[in-house]
C-alpha cells in the first residue's frame, strides 16, 4: 500500500512513528490475533467433542499462548534498544493501550519454551517429587500435591492456564486481543482499507 508523503508526515507528527514500520507491526498483531481466535475455536471444539485432555487440546492452548506472546513482544519488547522501545511505545500510543496488558503471559510462555529447564529445576527443588502434567482442573483437586508440582495445568472452570506456577486468565487475554484487533481495524482511517484483509477481520 502506498501512503502519500503528506499522510506520512502527519502520522510522524501525530504519533512520532515510522508509518510503514507501524503498519507492518499492526498487520502482524492483527494476524496473530486471528490465530488466537482460531486456537480458541479449536479449544471449544475439543470440549464439545469430549476431548478434555488430548494432544489437540494442548496443541491449541500452546498455539493461543504463542500467538498472544508474539503480540506482547511487539507491544512490550524485552530488548532494551532505544529504537525498539520508541517503536513499541509509538505503536501502543497509536492503539491507545497502556503499559500493562498481555505482559502477564510472558512467564507462562517462557516456561513453555524452556520447559526442559524448568523440569530440571523442578527435579532439583521439589519437596515431594510428585509431578502432575497436562492436568485439566483446579489445583485444589489434589490437596496433597504442592502447586509447584503441577507442570502444565488448565483450569477449565476459571479459564486459567498455568505452567510451573505461572498463570494467565485466557478469557481476559482473548478479550484484550480482540480489542486490539478492533482498534487496528479502526486504524484504517489513517492507513487505508487494505490494512486488514476481510478474511482476517475479527468475527469474520
Steps between C-alpha positions, in 0.01 A plus 500: 500500500631848412464789741547854375786702653242735654323214684834359611600841630174538691546158659857580601389825660193357672648172624875532456516176302648355186171449318596203285664320791195568717271367230707181475483443875127571510445243225701245698310570824170455319617180329615351831164600647329303225710197594398547865132496401553186292675329793209581731258357243702177509497499882122532499473219245711277724264546792193463280639166381577386856877529448601640838868410506616384159791625288268721291395699809857567609603574142230768482580642844867528405410662168281761669770576754777532241298739283405711801866509598593617149258791541644575842854500359404768247323722751729441799836373368764369735786653301643818650604669176379859489355471149304186594360667811402807300336288231296295745395808699382667179297192402339486845418870468354445156272228639430680827622216723669547836825352627349184646270261314637175362832526684371248758525215251876527451584281798257233383626509144868500605443195718345319205785597268761396758296211637803270529684750719205536736467121517863488614432774755192316625700181541763683704262694725177300536437399860280200414604413146140439388478648150153557352501604134229589244237507771158649427327629813556718809825466692312418821366180344797329664568685829799278574687622190695825526429772240859484374452132415249582226688534169222593255149554635183637343220598735196481275277659765718805558621495135856522628813345352800452727851365446713424805310750713470789251142554383297708256125544466422402141159665466627843609805456275277412204287808568811718499613351170162555339494861625840553338372351175200735503730797565722397208200473272403852610847618397393460137393865533871578481649204314227420250265206448777258406646498853293195601384239243130416518581136586691606812252744649390408850183294482525450123 
